Structure formats: C-alpha cells, structure tokens
Amino acid sequence: MAADLGPKTASPPARVFRTPRWLRWWLGIASVGTALGAAFAVRFEGVGWLAIGLAAFSGVSWVGMLDALLTRVELREDVLVVFRNFRRRIVPRGQIDRVTWAAGGPVSVRLQSGDWVHLPDVGNNQSRANSIRAWIRATRP
C-alpha cells in the first residue's frame, strides 16, 4: 500500500518575459538570408570579399538570433532568473531590495547588498517592473 504524502500542491508556473516574437522572426529571416547569400556568392562568384563578408555577417546574425531566443527573465516561486548574453543569474527574492525603472533605461533590481542587476530589454519595461514589484509583494513572508 502506498504511503499518503498529503495533498499535492503544484508550484505556480513561472512568469516568463522573452524577446518579442516579431524580433525573433526578423533575426531568423536575417540569419537564413545572409547564410543563403553567402552560399550563392560562393557558388556563382567563388570565394571573394562578398562571400567572406556575407559569411561573417551570417555568423554574427546566427549568434544574435540564438542570444535573442535564449534571453529571458523568469519570475519563479522564490527566485528571479535572468538569462542574458549566454549566462544565467539567479537572484533569490529575499535578496531583492527594490525594483526601479526610468523612461529610456532598463529595469534594474537593487539587491540588499547594494549591488544592481540590470535586466535585459525583453518587452515593455514598465509592465515588467510592475510585474516584478507585484511578485515581490505577493511572495514576501
């Protein structure tokens, strides 16, 4: 007979802020377009400056597209997770002192240690700052 483990409570789903879909699509189109352009330049003109330039631009655009696909801010149950520039930073909600945002600037989180964490631009900054403030108020003990 199985032991009763009590009521199962699922943790709330994480709130995720990502790069806008239209920007991800345009980066994908640019990446594919430059790769095709480099391939056609090599095929019809041989390896020249045009082909080398398009291949270099293609490589940079693929890295940019990959970064845009991976960049996000997640509000999990008790941590703020920031994926940016192929790195991940985890900030426990207890370490967050306040959230600030000013027009033209990024959303920033001030930690209790006095350090600042600048969040990536993944959509509407004002709504993201307000969502993080509400998340902090809703989950504080």
N, C-alpha and C positions, 0 to 999 in steps of 0.2 A: 504494500500500500504506500502511495506517495505521501510525503510529509506536506502538511499545509504550510505554505510560506507566507500566508497572509494575503491581503489584497494587492493586486499588481497595479502599480501606478506608473504609467509611462511618463517619461520626462517630456516636457513641452518641446515641440520642434524648434530648431534654431531659426532665428530670423536672419536671412542672408541678403546682403546688399552686393550686387555684382555690377560689372561694367555694363552699360546699356547694350541691349541686343543689337540695335542698329549699328553701333560702333564695332561690335564683334563681327557682324556681317561684312561691313566695309573693309575691315582688316583682312578677313578671309578672302574677299574678292581681290584685294591688292596683292596678297601673298600668292594666290594662284596666278593672277595676271602677270606679275613680274617673273615668276618661275616659267610660265609659258613663253613670255617674251625672251627670256634668256635662252630657252631651248630652241626657239625659232631662229634667234640671232646666230646661234652656233650652227644650226642646220643649214641655213641659207647663206651666211656670210663668213662662217668659220669663227675661230676664236679671235676676237678683236676687242677693241675698247668698249664697244657697245655691249657685247656679250658679257664681258667681265663686269662692267658697271651694273647691268641688269641682274647678274648672278649675285653680286654683293648686295644690291638693294633687296633682292629676293630673300637672302639670308636674314637681313635685318628685319624685313617685314614679317617673316615667319616667327622670329623671336618675339617681336612686338605682339603678334597675334596670340602666341602662346601665353605671354605675360597678361594680356587682356582677358584671356579665358580663365586664367588662374587667380587673378586679382579679385579679392572679395573681403568683406567684413561680415563676421558671423557673431550674432548675439546668442550664445548658448546658455544653458541653465545658470551657470555660475562663472563663466569666463567670456571675455571678449577676445575673439580670434581674428587676427589681421594677416591676410596673405597678400604680400606685395613684393615685387621685384624678386620673385622666386624664393622668398623667405617667409617664414611664419613666425608670428609673435603672439604669445598668449598672455593676456592680462587678466588676472583674477578680479572679479568685480569688487572685492573688498579693498583692492589697492587703488581704485579709481576715486579721485577726489572730486573732479568736476569735468564737464564737457563744455567746450567753447566752440563757437563758430562766428565768423565775421564775413560779411559780403566780400567775395573775391578771394577768400582764403579757405584752407582745408578745415575739416572738422578735426579738432585736437582734443585729446584726453589728457588731463593733468593727473599724474599719479600722486599718492600721498608722500612719496619720496621727493617730490618737486620736479621730477622729470616729465617731459612732454612726449606723447606719442601722437604723431600726425597721421591721420587715417588717409588712405588713398581716395581719390575722387571717383566714386562709383555711383553716380546718380545725383539726386537732389541733396545738397549739403544740409539745408535747413531741416528737411524732413528726417534725414539720418541723424542729425544732432538731437532732434526732439525724440526720436525713437530710442536712442541710447539713454537719454535722460529718463524717459518713462521706464525703460528696462531696469535702470539702476533703482528707481523709486519702488518699482514693483517687486524687486527681489531683495531689497535690503532687509535685514532682520529687524 
